[in-house]
Amino acid sequence: MYDELISKQRLFFESGKTLSLEFRREALDKLYKAIQSNMKDLGDAIKTDLGKSTFEAGMCEIRLTLSEITYMKKHLRKFAKPKRVPTPLSHFYSTSKVYASPYGVVLIMSPWNYPLLLSLEPLVDAIAAGNTAIIKPSLYATFTSNAIEKLIKGTFNEEYVSVVTGGREENKNLLLSKFDYIFFTGSKNVGKEVMRRAAEHLTPVTLELGGKSPCVVLKNANIKAAARRIVFGKYLNCGQTCVAPDYVLVDESVKNELIDALKKEVKTQFGEKPLENQDYGKIINKKHFDRLSGLIDKEKVIYGGNTSESTLQIEPTIINNVTLDDAIMKEEIFGPLLPIISVKDEDEAIRIIKSLEHPLALYVFTSSKKDEKRFINTVGFGGGCVNDTIVHLATSNMGFGGFGESGMGSYHGKKGFDTFSHYKSILKKTTLFDLPIRYQPYSSKKEKLIKMFLR
């Protein structure tokens, strides 16, 4: 179904136009200007889909995309420059270099929770690396998907960058086609299907998935700061963030203090009536609203818990005395529900985290460098923060990604350029002379020399 579009992009890529750094830089400039010129329309679309305020859409989606473009333009020449590496004496006289080479036609499949950022930020990296791209946004964020399609159509020819809108049928048909690289952000279950389909063509993939990202608050933490930053990270975008703190493991000696601080912070940040706060968003659709509503155990709710089916809103909610057997701990929440689990010490916290699948993020609040290092070194997770939440992904200087059940591969900045590049290792040798050691006939003398060079 999409063979014609993919063929157009492949012919354009094979023309060699995207290999020019000047061409890539001009494309990034065009995208930057197009986003700037359409900021209001993009913000309005995000508001319609997710209820995000103009400020939040600008901070968490539009501005982060612009920042990635700026970073890539600044470092593009450095990233693309062939890197000379040492050559063993056994290859005398030779030079060795590593060349960054674009894959070709790439497919970018994005989710609904950050529909603009997670469509265009990977595109920035793909363009910088010299690829052509087809973007497949989520059907759930219909208004933003349409806005992205309009933006891309007005900026690039379809043989270079194109957008395919639609739902499962379109996803299925795209995955039946052969791409040179697939970049997917979304759920674990869909990620498995993407990987299965990619395997049929031996297409390399990056999977940005999710999981239950823990937030650990130890007894030596700054409780006031912890509460402020947990509330920000958890309830941003109504909890519909792949790296949102999914649950809190708190030392039992400071549990009550933390709960009091969390309640105070929710009031401070969202007001006495969050559902009337114009800057507080909504759940993406009725299906997810109903799923989240079913996870609310009224007997354990100690703050919030009110919902509005007509507006698809759920208050910032705190749930106490949660156990690992509760339904809310059996799946990634992806909503404004915060379970609190008390632990005796950091040993118990680590045991609980290790008993679950590898999370995309981990957050630990502590004033102890020893505890900080212990969590970083002994617990498996994608990335995270010490004494903060979420903000580790808002930098182009570090890669962002998961491993195991939370994904594979990473992007942002140099990592993003690397993700969309194949690195060719090239050894160039002189023809002025040759060392006869490797050629037949072999001898004991040659064997001794080989042992000298290769050991």
DRENDO-1510 file (C-alpha; in Angstrom, 1 decimal, always signed):
<recs>
REC; n; res; u; v; w
REC; 1; MET; +0.0; +0.0; +0.0 .
REC; 2; TYR; +2.9; +2.4; +0.8 .
REC; 3; ASP; +5.3; +0.9; -1.7 .
REC; 4; GLU; +5.1; +3.9; -4.1 .
REC; 5; LEU; +5.9; +6.4; -1.3 .
REC; 6; ILE; +8.8; +4.3; +0.0 .
REC; 7; SER; +10.1; +3.8; -3.5 .
REC; 8; LYS; +10.0; +7.6; -4.0 .
REC; 9; GLN; +12.0; +8.1; -0.8 .
REC; 10; ARG; +14.5; +5.4; -1.7 .
REC; 11; LEU; +15.1; +7.0; -5.1 .
REC; 12; PHE; +15.6; +10.4; -3.5 .
REC; 13; PHE; +18.0; +8.9; -0.9 .
REC; 14; GLU; +20.0; +7.1; -3.6 .
REC; 15; SER; +20.3; +10.4; -5.5 .
REC; 16; GLY; +22.8; +11.3; -2.8 .
REC; 17; LYS; +21.2; +14.7; -2.0 .
REC; 18; THR; +20.8; +13.9; +1.7 .
REC; 19; LEU; +24.6; +13.2; +2.0 .
REC; 20; SER; +25.4; +16.9; +1.8 .
REC; 21; LEU; +25.8; +18.5; +5.2 .
REC; 22; GLU; +24.6; +21.7; +3.7 .
REC; 23; PHE; +21.4; +20.0; +2.6 .
REC; 24; ARG; +20.8; +18.6; +6.0 .
REC; 25; ARG; +21.5; +21.9; +7.7 .
REC; 26; GLU; +19.0; +23.7; +5.4 .
REC; 27; ALA; +16.4; +21.0; +6.1 .
REC; 28; LEU; +16.9; +21.5; +9.9 .
REC; 29; ASP; +16.6; +25.3; +9.3 .
REC; 30; LYS; +13.3; +24.8; +7.4 .
REC; 31; LEU; +11.9; +22.6; +10.1 .
REC; 32; TYR; +12.9; +25.1; +12.8 .
REC; 33; LYS; +11.2; +28.0; +11.0 .
REC; 34; ALA; +8.1; +26.0; +10.2 .
REC; 35; ILE; +7.7; +25.0; +13.9 .
REC; 36; GLN; +8.2; +28.7; +15.0 .
REC; 37; SER; +5.7; +29.9; +12.4 .
REC; 38; ASN; +3.1; +27.4; +13.5 .
REC; 39; MET; +3.5; +27.4; +17.3 .
REC; 40; LYS; +0.0; +28.6; +18.0 .
REC; 41; ASP; -1.6; +25.9; +15.7 .
REC; 42; LEU; +0.6; +23.2; +17.2 .
REC; 43; GLY; -0.2; +24.3; +20.7 .
REC; 44; ASP; -3.9; +24.5; +20.0 .
REC; 45; ALA; -3.8; +20.9; +18.6 .
REC; 46; ILE; -2.0; +19.6; +21.6 .
REC; 47; LYS; -4.5; +21.4; +23.9 .
REC; 48; THR; -7.4; +19.8; +22.0 .
REC; 49; ASP; -6.0; +16.3; +22.2 .
REC; 50; LEU; -4.6; +16.3; +25.8 .
REC; 51; GLY; -5.8; +19.4; +27.5 .
REC; 52; LYS; -2.2; +20.7; +27.9 .
REC; 53; SER; -1.8; +24.4; +28.6 .
REC; 54; THR; +0.0; +26.5; +26.1 .
REC; 55; PHE; +2.8; +26.8; +28.7 .
REC; 56; GLU; +3.2; +23.1; +29.1 .
REC; 57; ALA; +3.0; +22.3; +25.4 .
REC; 58; GLY; +5.6; +24.9; +24.8 .
REC; 59; MET; +7.9; +23.8; +27.6 .
REC; 60; CYS; +7.6; +20.0; +27.1 .
REC; 61; GLU; +7.1; +19.6; +23.4 .
REC; 62; ILE; +7.6; +22.5; +21.1 .
REC; 63; ARG; +10.7; +24.1; +22.8 .
REC; 64; LEU; +12.4; +20.8; +23.4 .
REC; 65; THR; +12.1; +20.1; +19.7 .
REC; 66; LEU; +13.5; +23.4; +18.7 .
REC; 67; SER; +16.3; +22.9; +21.2 .
REC; 68; GLU; +17.2; +19.6; +19.6 .
REC; 69; ILE; +17.4; +21.3; +16.2 .
REC; 70; THR; +19.7; +24.0; +17.5 .
REC; 71; TYR; +21.9; +21.4; +19.1 .
REC; 72; MET; +22.1; +19.3; +16.0 .
REC; 73; LYS; +22.9; +22.3; +13.7 .
REC; 74; LYS; +25.7; +23.3; +16.1 .
REC; 75; HIS; +27.3; +19.9; +16.2 .
REC; 76; LEU; +26.5; +18.4; +12.8 .
REC; 77; ARG; +29.8; +18.8; +11.2 .
REC; 78; LYS; +31.6; +17.4; +14.2 .
REC; 79; PHE; +29.3; +14.4; +14.4 .
REC; 80; ALA; +29.5; +13.6; +10.6 .
REC; 81; LYS; +33.3; +14.0; +10.3 .
REC; 82; PRO; +35.1; +10.7; +9.8 .
REC; 83; LYS; +37.0; +9.7; +13.0 .
REC; 84; ARG; +40.5; +8.5; +12.7 .
REC; 85; VAL; +41.3; +5.6; +15.0 .
REC; 86; PRO; +44.7; +3.9; +15.8 .
REC; 87; THR; +45.9; +1.1; +13.5 .
REC; 88; PRO; +47.8; -1.9; +14.8 .
REC; 89; LEU; +51.4; -2.2; +13.8 .
REC; 90; SER; +50.5; -5.5; +12.0 .
REC; 91; HIS; +48.8; -3.3; +9.4 .
REC; 92; PHE; +51.8; -1.1; +8.7 .
REC; 93; TYR; +51.5; +1.2; +6.8 .
REC; 94; SER; +47.7; +1.9; +7.0 .
REC; 95; THR; +45.2; +4.5; +8.3 .
REC; 96; SER; +41.9; +3.6; +9.9 .
REC; 97; LYS; +38.8; +5.7; +9.9 .
REC; 98; VAL; +35.2; +5.3; +10.9 .
REC; 99; TYR; +32.6; +6.9; +8.7 .
REC; 100; ALA; +29.0; +7.8; +9.7 .
REC; 101; SER; +26.6; +6.7; +7.0 .
REC; 102; PRO; +22.8; +7.2; +6.9 .
REC; 103; TYR; +20.7; +4.1; +6.8 .
REC; 104; GLY; +18.3; +5.3; +4.1 .
REC; 105; VAL; +14.5; +5.3; +4.4 .
REC; 106; VAL; +13.5; +5.3; +8.1 .
REC; 107; LEU; +10.1; +4.9; +9.7 .
REC; 108; ILE; +9.3; +6.9; +12.8 .
REC; 109; MET; +6.2; +5.6; +14.7 .
REC; 110; SER; +5.2; +7.9; +17.5 .
REC; 111; PRO; +2.7; +7.7; +20.5 .
REC; 112; TRP; -0.1; +10.0; +21.6 .
REC; 113; ASN; +1.2; +11.2; +25.0 .
REC; 114; TYR; +3.8; +13.7; +23.6 .
REC; 115; PRO; +2.5; +13.6; +20.0 .
REC; 116; LEU; +4.6; +16.5; +18.7 .
REC; 117; LEU; +7.9; +16.0; +20.6 .
REC; 118; LEU; +8.0; +12.2; +20.0 .
REC; 119; SER; +7.3; +12.6; +16.3 .
REC; 120; LEU; +9.6; +15.5; +15.5 .
REC; 121; GLU; +12.6; +15.0; +17.8 .
REC; 122; PRO; +13.5; +11.6; +16.3 .
REC; 123; LEU; +12.9; +13.3; +12.9 .
REC; 124; VAL; +15.5; +15.9; +13.7 .
REC; 125; ASP; +18.1; +13.2; +14.5 .
REC; 126; ALA; +17.2; +11.2; +11.3 .
REC; 127; ILE; +17.5; +14.3; +9.1 .
REC; 128; ALA; +20.8; +15.2; +10.7 .
REC; 129; ALA; +22.2; +11.8; +10.0 .
REC; 130; GLY; +21.2; +12.1; +6.3 .
REC; 131; ASN; +18.1; +9.9; +6.0 .
REC; 132; THR; +14.7; +10.3; +4.5 .
REC; 133; ALA; +11.8; +9.6; +6.8 .
REC; 134; ILE; +8.1; +8.6; +7.0 .
REC; 135; ILE; +6.4; +9.7; +10.2 .
REC; 136; LYS; +3.4; +7.7; +11.5 .
REC; 137; PRO; +1.8; +9.6; +14.4 .
REC; 138; SER; -0.8; +8.1; +16.7 .
REC; 139; LEU; -4.4; +8.1; +15.7 .
REC; 140; TYR; -5.4; +8.9; +19.3 .
REC; 141; ALA; -3.9; +12.4; +19.1 .
REC; 142; THR; -5.8; +13.2; +16.0 .
REC; 143; PHE; -5.6; +17.0; +16.0 .
REC; 144; THR; -1.8; +17.0; +16.6 .
REC; 145; SER; -1.3; +14.3; +13.9 .
REC; 146; ASN; -3.2; +16.4; +11.4 .
REC; 147; ALA; -1.1; +19.5; +12.5 .
REC; 148; ILE; +2.1; +17.6; +12.0 .
REC; 149; GLU; +1.0; +16.4; +8.6 .
REC; 150; LYS; +0.2; +19.9; +7.6 .
REC; 151; LEU; +3.5; +21.2; +8.9 .
REC; 152; ILE; +5.6; +18.6; +7.1 .
REC; 153; LYS; +3.7; +18.9; +3.8 .
REC; 154; GLY; +4.3; +22.6; +3.9 .
REC; 155; THR; +8.0; +22.2; +4.6 .
REC; 156; PHE; +9.3; +19.1; +2.7 .
REC; 157; ASN; +8.6; +17.2; -0.5 .
REC; 158; GLU; +7.1; +13.8; +0.3 .
REC; 159; GLU; +10.1; +12.0; -1.3 .
REC; 160; TYR; +12.2; +13.4; +1.5 .
REC; 161; VAL; +9.9; +13.6; +4.6 .
REC; 162; SER; +6.3; +12.4; +4.7 .
REC; 163; VAL; +3.5; +11.8; +7.2 .
REC; 164; VAL; +1.1; +8.8; +7.1 .
REC; 165; THR; -1.9; +9.3; +9.4 .
REC; 166; GLY; -4.4; +6.6; +10.5 .
REC; 167; GLY; -4.7; +3.8; +13.0 .
REC; 168; ARG; -3.9; +0.1; +13.3 .
REC; 169; GLU; -4.5; -0.8; +9.6 .
REC; 170; GLU; -2.0; +1.9; +8.5 .
REC; 171; ASN; +0.5; +0.7; +11.1 .
REC; 172; LYS; +0.1; -2.9; +9.9 .
REC; 173; ASN; +0.6; -2.0; +6.3 .
REC; 174; LEU; +3.6; +0.2; +7.0 .
REC; 175; LEU; +5.3; -2.6; +8.9 .
REC; 176; LEU; +4.7; -5.0; +6.0 .
REC; 177; SER; +7.0; -2.8; +3.9 .
REC; 178; LYS; +10.8; -2.9; +4.0 .
REC; 179; PHE; +12.5; +0.1; +5.7 .
REC; 180; ASP; +16.2; +0.6; +6.4 .
REC; 181; TYR; +15.5; +1.5; +10.0 .
REC; 182; ILE; +12.5; +1.7; +12.3 .
REC; 183; PHE; +12.2; +4.0; +15.3 .
REC; 184; PHE; +9.2; +3.2; +17.6 .
REC; 185; THR; +7.9; +4.9; +20.7 .
REC; 186; GLY; +4.9; +3.3; +22.5 .
REC; 187; SER; +3.7; +0.4; +24.5 .
REC; 188; LYS; +5.6; -2.9; +25.1 .
REC; 189; ASN; +3.0; -5.0; +23.4 .
REC; 190; VAL; +3.0; -2.9; +20.2 .
REC; 191; GLY; +6.8; -2.8; +20.4 .
REC; 192; LYS; +6.9; -6.6; +20.3 .
REC; 193; GLU; +4.9; -6.5; +17.1 .
REC; 194; VAL; +7.1; -3.9; +15.6 .
REC; 195; MET; +10.2; -6.0; +16.3 .
REC; 196; ARG; +8.5; -9.1; +14.9 .
REC; 197; ARG; +7.7; -7.4; +11.6 .
REC; 198; ALA; +11.1; -5.8; +11.4 .
REC; 199; ALA; +12.7; -9.2; +11.9 .
REC; 200; GLU; +11.1; -10.4; +8.6 .
REC; 201; HIS; +13.2; -7.9; +6.7 .
REC; 202; LEU; +16.2; -7.9; +9.2 .
REC; 203; THR; +15.5; -4.2; +9.8 .
REC; 204; PRO; +17.3; -2.7; +12.8 .
REC; 205; VAL; +15.0; -1.0; +15.3 .
REC; 206; THR; +15.0; +1.3; +18.3 .
REC; 207; LEU; +12.3; +0.7; +20.8 .
REC; 208; GLU; +11.4; +3.4; +23.3 .
REC; 209; LEU; +8.9; +1.7; +25.6 .
REC; 210; GLY; +8.1; +2.3; +29.2 .
REC; 211; GLY; +7.4; +0.4; +32.4 .
REC; 212; LYS; +6.9; +1.1; +36.1 .
REC; 213; SER; +9.5; +3.7; +36.9 .
REC; 214; PRO; +10.1; +3.7; +40.7 .
REC; 215; CYS; +10.7; +6.7; +42.9 .
REC; 216; VAL; +12.7; +6.0; +46.1 .
REC; 217; VAL; +12.6; +8.4; +49.0 .
REC; 218; LEU; +15.2; +7.5; +51.7 .
REC; 219; LYS; +15.1; +8.7; +55.3 .
REC; 220; ASN; +18.0; +11.2; +54.7 .
REC; 221; ALA; +16.2; +12.9; +51.8 .
REC; 222; ASN; +15.1; +16.5; +51.6 .
REC; 223; ILE; +11.4; +15.7; +52.0 .
REC; 224; LYS; +10.0; +19.1; +50.9 .
REC; 225; ALA; +12.1; +19.2; +47.7 .
REC; 226; ALA; +11.2; +15.5; +47.0 .
REC; 227; ALA; +7.5; +16.2; +47.3 .
REC; 228; ARG; +7.6; +19.2; +45.0 .
REC; 229; ARG; +9.6; +17.4; +42.3 .
REC; 230; ILE; +7.6; +14.1; +42.6 .
REC; 231; VAL; +4.3; +16.0; +42.2 .
REC; 232; PHE; +5.7; +17.8; +39.2 .
REC; 233; GLY; +7.0; +14.7; +37.5 .
REC; 234; LYS; +4.0; +12.5; +38.3 .
REC; 235; TYR; +1.2; +14.8; +37.4 .
REC; 236; LEU; +2.8; +16.5; +34.4 .
REC; 237; ASN; +0.5; +15.7; +31.4 .
REC; 238; CYS; -1.8; +14.0; +33.9 .
REC; 239; GLY; +0.7; +11.2; +34.5 .
REC; 240; GLN; +0.7; +10.3; +30.8 .
REC; 241; THR; +4.5; +10.3; +30.5 .
REC; 242; CYS; +6.6; +7.2; +29.9 .
REC; 243; VAL; +9.2; +8.3; +32.6 .
REC; 244; ALA; +6.7; +9.6; +35.1 .
REC; 245; PRO; +7.3; +8.2; +38.7 .
REC; 246; ASP; +5.0; +5.2; +38.6 .
REC; 247; TYR; +5.1; +4.5; +42.3 .
REC; 248; VAL; +6.9; +5.7; +45.4 .
REC; 249; LEU; +9.0; +3.5; +47.8 .
REC; 250; VAL; +9.5; +5.6; +50.9 .
REC; 251; ASP; +11.4; +4.8; +54.1 .
REC; 252; GLU; +8.7; +4.1; +56.7 .
REC; 253; SER; +10.4; +6.6; +59.2 .
REC; 254; VAL; +9.6; +9.5; +56.8 .
REC; 255; LYS; +6.4; +8.2; +55.1 .
REC; 256; ASN; +3.9; +10.4; +57.0 .
REC; 257; GLU; +6.1; +13.4; +56.5 .
REC; 258; LEU; +6.3; +12.8; +52.8 .
REC; 259; ILE; +2.6; +12.2; +52.4 .
REC; 260; ASP; +1.8; +15.5; +54.1 .
REC; 261; ALA; +4.3; +17.2; +51.9 .
REC; 262; LEU; +2.8; +15.6; +48.8 .
REC; 263; LYS; -0.7; +16.7; +49.7 .
REC; 264; LYS; +0.5; +20.3; +50.3 .
REC; 265; GLU; +2.4; +20.3; +46.9 .
REC; 266; VAL; -0.6; +19.1; +45.0 .
REC; 267; LYS; -2.7; +21.9; +46.4 .
REC; 268; THR; +0.1; +24.4; +45.7 .
REC; 269; GLN; +0.6; +23.3; +42.1 .
REC; 270; PHE; -2.9; +22.5; +41.0 .
REC; 271; GLY; -5.2; +24.3; +43.5 .
REC; 272; GLU; -8.0; +23.0; +45.8 .
REC; 273; LYS; -10.0; +21.9; +42.8 .
REC; 274; PRO; -7.7; +20.6; +40.1 .
REC; 275; LEU; -10.5; +19.6; +37.8 .
REC; 276; GLU; -11.3; +23.3; +37.5 .
REC; 277; ASN; -7.7; +24.3; +36.8 .
REC; 278; GLN; -7.5; +25.5; +33.2 .
REC; 279; ASP; -3.9; +24.3; +33.0 .
REC; 280; TYR; -4.6; +20.8; +34.2 .
REC; 281; GLY; -5.0; +18.4; +31.3 .
REC; 282; LYS; -7.2; +15.3; +30.6 .
REC; 283; ILE; -6.9; +11.6; +29.8 .
REC; 284; ILE; -6.4; +11.0; +26.1 .
REC; 285; ASN; -9.7; +9.0; +25.6 .
REC; 286; LYS; -12.5; +7.1; +27.3 .
REC; 287; LYS; -10.7; +3.7; +27.0 .
REC; 288; HIS; -7.8; +4.9; +29.1 .
REC; 289; PHE; -10.1; +6.9; +31.4 .
REC; 290; ASP; -12.0; +3.8; +32.2 .
REC; 291; ARG; -8.8; +1.7; +32.7 .
REC; 292; LEU; -7.4; +4.3; +35.2 .
REC; 293; SER; -10.7; +4.6; +37.0 .
REC; 294; GLY; -10.7; +0.9; +37.5 .
REC; 295; LEU; -7.3; +1.1; +39.2 .
REC; 296; ILE; -8.5; +3.5; +41.9 .
REC; 297; ASP; -9.0; +1.6; +45.2 .
REC; 298; LYS; -11.3; +4.0; +47.1 .
REC; 299; GLU; -10.5; +2.5; +50.4 .
REC; 300; LYS; -6.8; +3.4; +50.0 .
REC; 301; VAL; -7.2; +6.8; +48.4 .
REC; 302; ILE; -5.9; +9.5; +50.9 .
REC; 303; TYR; -6.0; +12.4; +48.5 .
REC; 304; GLY; -7.9; +13.2; +45.3 .
REC; 305; GLY; -9.7; +10.4; +43.6 .
REC; 306; ASN; -12.4; +12.4; +42.0 .
REC; 307; THR; -13.1; +12.0; +38.3 .
REC; 308; SER; -15.1; +13.6; +35.6 .
REC; 309; GLU; -16.3; +11.3; +32.8 .
REC; 310; SER; -17.6; +14.2; +30.7 .
REC; 311; THR; -14.2; +15.9; +30.6 .
REC; 312; LEU; -12.1; +12.7; +30.9 .
REC; 313; GLN; -10.3; +14.1; +33.9 .
REC; 314; ILE; -8.9; +12.5; +37.0 .
REC; 315; GLU; -7.7; +14.4; +40.0 .
REC; 316; PRO; -4.1; +14.1; +41.1 .
REC; 317; THR; -4.5; +11.1; +43.4 .
REC; 318; ILE; -2.4; +9.6; +46.2 .
REC; 319; ILE; -3.0; +6.0; +47.2 .
REC; 320; ASN; -1.5; +4.7; +50.5 .
REC; 321; ASN; -0.7; +1.3; +51.9 .
REC; 322; VAL; -0.3; -0.2; +48.4 .
REC; 323; THR; +1.1; -3.7; +48.1 .
REC; 324; LEU; +2.7; -5.5; +45.1 .
REC; 325; ASP; -0.5; -7.6; +44.8 .
REC; 326; ASP; -2.7; -4.6; +44.1 .
REC; 327; ALA; -4.0; -4.2; +40.6 .
REC; 328; ILE; -2.3; -0.8; +40.3 .
REC; 329; MET; +1.1; -2.5; +40.7 .
REC; 330; LYS; +0.4; -5.1; +37.9 .
REC; 331; GLU; +0.7; -2.6; +35.0 .
REC; 332; GLU; +2.2; +0.7; +34.1 .
REC; 333; ILE; -0.2; +3.3; +35.4 .
REC; 334; PHE; +0.2; +6.1; +32.8 .
REC; 335; GLY; -2.1; +8.4; +34.7 .
REC; 336; PRO; -2.4; +10.7; +37.7 .
REC; 337; LEU; -2.5; +7.9; +40.3 .
REC; 338; LEU; +0.5; +7.8; +42.8 .
REC; 339; PRO; +0.8; +4.6; +44.9 .
REC; 340; ILE; +2.8; +4.8; +48.1 .
REC; 341; ILE; +4.7; +1.8; +49.4 .
REC; 342; SER; +6.6; +1.9; +52.7 .
REC; 343; VAL; +9.9; +0.1; +53.0 .
REC; 344; LYS; +12.2; -0.6; +56.0 .
REC; 345; ASP; +15.4; +0.5; +54.3 .
REC; 346; GLU; +17.1; +0.8; +50.9 .
REC; 347; ASP; +17.7; -3.0; +50.9 .
REC; 348; GLU; +14.0; -3.6; +50.7 .
REC; 349; ALA; +13.5; -0.9; +48.1 .
REC; 350; ILE; +16.2; -2.5; +45.9 .
REC; 351; ARG; +14.6; -6.0; +46.3 .
REC; 352; ILE; +11.2; -4.7; +45.2 .
REC; 353; ILE; +12.6; -2.9; +42.2 .
REC; 354; LYS; +14.6; -5.9; +41.1 .
REC; 355; SER; +11.5; -8.2; +41.5 .
REC; 356; LEU; +9.8; -6.2; +38.7 .
REC; 357; GLU; +10.7; -5.7; +35.0 .
REC; 358; HIS; +13.5; -3.3; +34.1 .
REC; 359; PRO; +12.0; +0.3; +34.3 .
REC; 360; LEU; +12.7; +3.0; +31.8 .
REC; 361; ALA; +13.6; +5.4; +34.7 .
REC; 362; LEU; +14.5; +5.4; +38.3 .
REC; 363; TYR; +14.5; +8.3; +40.8 .
REC; 364; VAL; +16.2; +8.3; +44.1 .
REC; 365; PHE; +16.0; +11.1; +46.7 .
REC; 366; THR; +18.8; +11.0; +49.2 .
REC; 367; SER; +21.6; +13.1; +50.7 .
REC; 368; SER; +24.0; +10.2; +50.8 .
REC; 369; LYS; +26.4; +9.8; +48.0 .
REC; 370; LYS; +26.9; +6.2; +49.1 .
REC; 371; ASP; +23.2; +5.4; +48.7 .
REC; 372; GLU; +23.1; +7.3; +45.4 .
REC; 373; LYS; +26.0; +5.2; +44.0 .
REC; 374; ARG; +24.4; +2.0; +45.2 .
REC; 375; PHE; +21.2; +2.5; +43.4 .
REC; 376; ILE; +22.9; +3.7; +40.2 .
REC; 377; ASN; +25.4; +0.7; +40.2 .
REC; 378; THR; +23.2; -2.2; +41.4 .
REC; 379; VAL; +19.7; -1.5; +39.9 .
REC; 380; GLY; +19.0; -2.0; +36.2 .
REC; 381; PHE; +17.1; +0.9; +34.5 .
REC; 382; GLY; +17.2; +3.1; +31.4 .
REC; 383; GLY; +18.2; +6.5; +33.0 .
REC; 384; GLY; +17.0; +8.7; +35.8 .
REC; 385; CYS; +17.7; +11.4; +38.4 .
REC; 386; VAL; +19.1; +11.9; +41.8 .
REC; 387; ASN; +16.9; +14.3; +43.8 .
REC; 388; ASP; +14.6; +15.1; +40.8 .
REC; 389; THR; +12.3; +13.5; +38.4 .
REC; 390; ILE; +11.8; +13.4; +34.6 .
REC; 391; VAL; +14.2; +16.2; +33.6 .
REC; 392; HIS; +17.1; +13.9; +32.6 .
REC; 393; LEU; +15.3; +13.5; +29.2 .
REC; 394; ALA; +15.3; +17.2; +28.6 .
REC; 395; THR; +18.9; +17.5; +27.4 .
REC; 396; SER; +20.6; +16.8; +24.1 .
REC; 397; ASN; +23.9; +16.1; +25.9 .
REC; 398; MET; +22.8; +12.7; +27.1 .
REC; 399; GLY; +21.2; +9.8; +25.4 .
REC; 400; PHE; +17.7; +8.7; +26.4 .
REC; 401; GLY; +16.4; +5.2; +26.2 .
REC; 402; GLY; +15.7; +1.9; +28.0 .
REC; 403; PHE; +16.8; -1.6; +28.0 .
REC; 404; GLY; +15.2; -5.0; +28.4 .
REC; 405; GLU; +11.5; -4.6; +28.9 .
REC; 406; SER; +11.7; -0.8; +28.7 .
REC; 407; GLY; +13.2; -0.7; +25.3 .
REC; 408; MET; +16.5; -0.8; +23.3 .
REC; 409; GLY; +18.6; +1.9; +21.8 .
REC; 410; SER; +18.7; +5.6; +22.6 .
REC; 411; TYR; +18.5; +9.0; +21.1 .
REC; 412; HIS; +18.9; +12.8; +21.8 .
REC; 413; GLY; +21.9; +14.7; +20.5 .
REC; 414; LYS; +24.9; +12.6; +19.6 .
REC; 415; LYS; +23.1; +9.4; +20.6 .
REC; 416; GLY; +20.3; +10.3; +18.2 .
REC; 417; PHE; +22.8; +10.9; +15.3 .
REC; 418; ASP; +24.4; +7.6; +16.1 .
REC; 419; THR; +21.0; +5.8; +16.2 .
REC; 420; PHE; +20.2; +6.8; +12.7 .
REC; 421; SER; +23.7; +6.2; +11.3 .
REC; 422; HIS; +25.6; +3.1; +10.4 .
REC; 423; TYR; +29.3; +3.4; +11.1 .
REC; 424; LYS; +31.5; +2.0; +8.3 .
REC; 425; SER; +35.0; +1.0; +9.4 .
REC; 426; ILE; +37.5; +1.6; +6.7 .
REC; 427; LEU; +41.2; +0.7; +6.6 .
REC; 428; LYS; +43.3; +2.3; +3.9 .
REC; 429; LYS; +46.6; +0.8; +3.1 .
REC; 430; THR; +49.6; +2.0; +1.0 .
REC; 431; THR; +50.5; +0.2; -2.2 .
REC; 432; LEU; +54.1; +1.3; -2.1 .
REC; 433; PHE; +55.2; -1.8; -0.2 .
REC; 434; ASP; +53.8; -4.9; +1.4 .
REC; 435; LEU; +54.6; -7.1; +4.3 .
REC; 436; PRO; +54.7; -10.7; +3.1 .
REC; 437; ILE; +54.0; -12.3; +6.5 .
REC; 438; ARG; +50.3; -13.0; +5.8 .
REC; 439; TYR; +50.8; -14.6; +2.4 .
REC; 440; GLN; +51.5; -18.3; +1.7 .
REC; 441; PRO; +53.8; -20.2; +1.8 .
REC; 442; TYR; +53.7; -20.1; +5.6 .
REC; 443; SER; +56.8; -20.9; +7.8 .
REC; 444; SER; +57.9; -21.2; +11.4 .
REC; 445; LYS; +59.6; -17.8; +11.0 .
REC; 446; LYS; +56.4; -16.2; +9.9 .
REC; 447; GLU; +54.6; -17.9; +12.8 .
REC; 448; LYS; +57.0; -16.3; +15.2 .
REC; 449; LEU; +56.4; -12.9; +13.7 .
REC; 450; ILE; +52.6; -13.4; +13.9 .
REC; 451; LYS; +52.9; -14.2; +17.6 .
REC; 452; MET; +54.8; -10.9; +18.0 .
REC; 453; PHE; +52.2; -8.8; +16.3 .
REC; 454; LEU; +49.1; -10.6; +17.5 .
REC; 455; ARG; +49.1; -11.2; +21.2 .
</recs>
